[in-house]
Amino acid sequence: MSDCRCKGKGSNELFCRCENTPISFSGNGVGIPVPTPFVSLTTATIMISEKDWVAKVDSMADILVDVVEDIPNPINLFYIVERITESTTKTLCIYNLTDDRANQQYTLTPNNTVCDEPGTGCHKYRLTVISSSPLPQGVTLAFNCRCINVTTFQKG
């Protein structure tokens, strides 16, 4: 990872990646293929040059859901936070996000905070929201905001 930024011997640092441009997906009756990544955000590369550093990873997504029909279990997504070190990916968090409200518009705001001890080297962090089942016709998802922030600090 040639764009690696140095971290160690000094104060804490904050690495932010946020997007506010809305991205919308609508079910087409056949369903969007599974798994489809709706959102994928990756931080800049962070170099940890000393042992005993911690990365606190905060992530969130703002999802406007519009369900125009009486559809059973219209929302079934996975929210995933990962660390990428060279060609190795480690899942730090994964949870299933479901909602069964029908015939209405509402907002979901999944979020997560996890502390990681990545060890020395170059690392990136990624937030991904994917479909775990096809998006049915009559359902629209609008991702209005999504962020992943990493704060590094020394343990102890």
N, C-alpha and C positions, 0 to 999 in steps of 0.2 A: 504494500500500500504506500505508494510514493507521496501521497498528499497528507501524510501523518503529521499531526500537531503534537508537540511535546507537552507532557504533563508530569509534574514531579518537582520536588524542591520548590515550594512556593505556596501561594494561596489557592483557594478553591477556584474552579472555573465552571462556567455554565455554557453549554452548547445547545442552541435552540433550532428547531426546524418546525415551522408552522405554515400551513397553507389555508387561505381563506376564500379561494375561488371555488364556488359551488360545482360539484360533480354530481350528476343525476343518472340513475339507472332505473329503467322501467321493465317490468315483466312483460314478455311478449306472447304468453300463452303456451309456448313450448318450454319456457324457463331458460334462464341464463345458465350456461354449462357450469358444473360444479367441479372443482372449486374455482371460483372467479375472484381474483383480488379486486375489491372495490377501491381500497385505499392501500397504498404502500408508501411510507415515508422512511427515509434513512438519514441518519445524522452524518455530519462530516466525520472524517477519521480522527480518532483521538489516540494519542500515544501515551501510554502509562510507562514512565521510565524507571519507577521505583516500586518495590513491593509494598504492600499494606495500603493501597489506595482503593477507595470504594467509588463506584459510580451509582448515583441515585437516578433512576430512570422514571420520569413522569410522562404519561401519555394520555391522550383523550381524543374523542371524535364526537362531533355534533351531527346527529343524523335526523333529518326531517323525514318522517314516514307518512305516506299517504296511501291508505287502503280504501278503495272505492267500492268494494264488494264485500260480501260476507264470506271471507276465505278463512278456512281453519289454519291456524299457525302460520300466518303469512311471513313472519320474520324469523329466520334461523341463520345466524351469522357466527363466525368465530373471530375473536379479538385476540391478536397474537403480538407479543413483544419478544424480540430476539436480539442476541449479541452475535455479531459477525466478526470472526477473527480469521484473517486470510481466507481460506476456502471452507472453514468450519462454521456452522451455524448452531448456536445453542438457544433453545427456547427457554425464556425466563418466565413467561406467563402465557397461558392460553385459557380462555373460557368461552363458553357457549352463550351467546346473546339471543334470547328468544322473546317473542311478544305475540300474543294472540288477539289483540284488539282488532276489531274489524269496523268497516264503514266510518272511519274517522281519520283525522290528521293529528299526529302527535310527534314529540321530539324524544329521542333517546340520546343520552350522553354517557356512553361507557367511558371509563377511565381506569387507570391503574398506576400504582407506584411500586417499584421493586428496587431493592438494593442489590448490586452485583459486585463481586470481587473478581475482576477480570484477569488479574495478573499483569505482568509487564508485557508490553507489545502494543501493536496497533489494533484498534477495535472500532467498530461501528455498531450503532443500535438501530433497530427497525421496528416500526409499527405497521402491522398489516391487518386489515379487516377483510375477510373473505366470506363468500356464501358457503353454507354447509348443506344447502338444498337449493334447487332451482327457484328463482324469483318468479312467483306466479303472475299471470296477467291480472291487471287491476291493482298492482302494488308498485309504488315508486319510492325510491330511496334517494334523498338528496344529502350528500355529505357537504355541509356548509363550512365546517372548520375542522381541522385535524392537526394535532401537534405531538411532537416527541421532544422532550427536553432532558438533557443529561447534566447533572452536577457532579463534579469530581471533588473528593476530599480525602484527607488522610485519616485512617482509622485511629481511634484512641484518643 
